């Protein structure tokens, strides 16, 4: 029995088609074998591909969105990947390469709302319990320390060390201004204590 699951947002629609994998005992509602998928973005041609293309799309778009939310935008997907995405101006450039020979890559410009709709569709499909595809997606990794440092302006990162160095230098210069005691000089006698007279 063929299964079709659709995930829709305002400007994006992802449709998965497939069958249950009865060899491992999947139920009638579980999509375990992907036979095809289509992605429709508003005002753009319909996209379709194999399982590898869907995996590449998820592997590239979801980490890109994660870095974008963390205010660390960067490009994802090597030049040999079927999918690459990178910041471009105020939007995002999504480049899709076909596996068919002599086919030009599809270059799409997405705004923030369209990217959010695409991410939502991919997330819905990835988290749907009825879709149990062996996608082999890597586990989400936390941002690296150097990536988080990029978010802090250089002046703010250098402020604390510079203030500490200035405080040490000021303390040292004040200590050098105090004259050292003369060698061999006798210490000044202590003043006598007042004695209370008794009658």
C-alpha positions in Angstrom: 0.0 0.0 0.0 1.5 3.3 -1.1 1.8 6.0 1.6 1.9 9.7 1.0 2.6 12.2 3.8 2.5 15.9 3.2 4.0 18.7 5.3 2.9 22.2 4.5 3.7 25.8 5.4 2.7 29.1 3.8 5.5 29.1 1.2 6.7 25.5 1.2 5.3 22.0 0.8 7.2 18.7 1.2 5.6 15.5 0.1 7.0 12.0 0.9 5.9 8.9 -0.9 6.8 5.3 0.0 5.9 2.0 1.4 6.1 0.2 4.8 9.2 -2.0 5.2 7.4 -5.3 5.9 10.7 -7.2 6.1 11.3 -5.6 9.5 7.7 -5.7 10.6 6.7 -2.1 10.1 3.0 -1.2 10.4 0.7 -0.1 7.6 1.1 3.6 8.5 4.9 3.6 8.7 6.8 4.8 5.7 10.1 2.8 5.8 10.9 2.8 2.1 11.1 6.1 0.2 10.0 5.9 -3.4 10.0 9.6 -4.1 9.7 13.1 -2.7 8.8 16.5 -4.0 9.4 19.9 -2.6 7.4 22.9 -3.8 8.5 26.5 -2.9 6.2 29.3 -3.7 6.7 30.7 -7.2 9.5 28.2 -8.1 9.6 25.0 -10.0 8.8 21.7 -8.2 11.8 19.8 -6.9 12.1 16.1 -6.7 14.9 13.6 -6.2 16.2 10.4 -4.5 16.7 9.7 -0.9 20.3 10.9 -1.1 19.1 14.4 -2.2 16.6 14.6 0.7 19.4 13.6 3.1 21.7 16.2 1.6 18.9 18.9 1.9 18.3 18.1 5.6 22.1 17.9 6.4 22.7 21.3 4.9 19.6 23.4 5.6 19.0 22.5 9.3 22.5 23.2 10.6 22.5 26.4 8.5 19.3 27.5 10.2 20.8 26.6 13.6 23.9 28.7 13.1 21.7 31.6 11.8 19.6 31.5 14.9 22.8 31.6 17.0 23.9 34.7 15.0 26.8 32.8 13.4 25.9 32.6 9.7 28.1 30.5 7.5 27.8 28.5 4.3 27.0 24.8 4.4 27.6 22.1 1.8 30.8 21.6 -0.3 30.9 22.3 -4.0 30.5 18.6 -4.7 27.3 18.3 -2.6 23.9 18.2 -4.2 22.8 21.0 -2.0 24.7 24.1 -0.7 23.3 27.1 1.2 24.9 30.4 2.1 24.0 33.9 3.2 23.5 36.4 0.4 22.6 40.0 1.1 19.6 40.0 3.3 18.5 36.5 2.2 19.8 33.1 1.6 21.1 31.4 -1.6 20.1 27.7 -2.0 21.9 25.9 -4.8 20.6 22.6 -5.9 22.6 20.4 -8.2 20.9 17.7 -10.3 22.3 14.2 -10.7 21.3 14.3 -14.4 24.2 15.1 -16.8 24.2 18.5 -18.6 21.8 20.0 -16.2 22.5 23.5 -14.8 22.2 23.9 -11.0 19.0 25.5 -9.7 19.9 28.8 -7.9 17.2 29.9 -5.5 17.1 33.1 -3.4 15.1 32.7 -0.2 14.1 35.3 2.3 13.9 34.6 6.0 10.2 33.6 6.0 10.7 31.1 3.1 13.7 29.6 4.8 11.7 29.3 8.1 8.9 27.5 6.2 11.4 25.1 4.5 13.0 24.3 7.9 9.6 23.7 9.4 8.7 21.2 6.7 12.0 19.4 7.0 11.7 19.2 10.8 8.1 18.0 10.6 9.1 15.1 8.3 12.2 14.3 10.3 10.3 14.2 13.6 7.2 12.4 12.3 6.9 9.0 14.0 5.3 7.6 10.8 8.4 8.3 8.8 11.1 5.8 9.8 13.5 6.1 7.0 17.2 5.1 7.4 18.4 8.6 6.7 21.6 8.3 8.6 21.6 11.9 9.7 24.5 13.0 12.0 23.7 14.0 15.5 23.3 17.7 16.2 26.6 19.1 17.5 26.9 22.2 19.8 28.6 25.2 18.4 32.3 25.4 18.7 33.9 27.8 21.1 35.5 29.8 18.4 32.2 30.1 16.6 30.6 31.5 19.7 33.5 34.0 20.2 32.7 35.5 16.8 29.4 36.8 18.1 31.2 39.0 20.7 32.7 42.1 19.3 36.5 42.3 19.4 36.5 45.4 21.6 34.3 43.7 24.1 36.6 40.6 24.1 39.7 42.7 24.7 38.2 45.0 27.3 38.7 42.7 30.4 42.4 41.7 29.6 43.3 45.4 28.8 41.7 46.7 32.0 43.5 44.0 34.0 46.9 44.9 32.4 46.3 48.6 33.0 45.4 48.0 36.7 48.6 45.9 37.2 50.7 48.6 35.5 49.2 51.4 37.6 49.8 49.4 40.8 53.4 48.8 39.8 54.0 52.4 39.0 52.6 53.6 42.3 54.7 51.0 44.2 57.8 52.4 42.4 57.0 55.9 43.6 57.2 55.0 47.3 60.8 55.6 48.5 62.4 52.5 50.0 63.7 52.8 53.6 67.4 54.0 54.0 69.8 51.2 55.0 71.1 51.5 58.6 68.6 54.1 59.7 67.2 53.4 63.1 63.5 53.1 63.4 61.8 56.1 64.9 61.0 55.6 68.6 57.4 54.9 69.5 55.6 57.7 71.3 55.1 57.1 75.0 51.8 55.8 76.2 49.7 58.2 78.3 49.8 57.3 82.0 46.7 58.0 84.1 47.5 59.7 87.4 45.8 58.4 90.6 45.1 60.7 93.5 
